[in-house]
């Protein structure tokens, strides 16, 4: 059984300029992962609607093993944010386009350590 990740979920939504996305989209576009191991998950890694893109939550796991990365909250936060950055890049956006972040931590006492890593990305 996988140990419970200390960094439970990072969920991100971002606004992207219409020029970056091309023509206005009235219907949701479900964006799936190019990773075969993640392609069959029952959710999309992102959904684009008009000028907005909503990303699924990420945890600090190693895609090769499916287990949380070693090293505690900082390593897990760095990995989760790197995974989010990869999703954004694959879908024509960047961390600079993010307008809202929601972070869930299992232990709020780890907020200062998480925040150190967070400021590396934003």
PyMOL commands that set and color helices and strands:
alter all, ss='L'
color gray80, all
select helices_A, chain A and resi 18-21+36-39+72-90+95-97+108-121
alter helices_A, ss='H'
color red, helices_A
select strands_A, chain A and resi 7-15+29-31+46-49+52-58+61-62+67-68+98-105
alter strands_A, ss='S'
color yellow, strands_A
deselect
rebuild
show_as cartoon
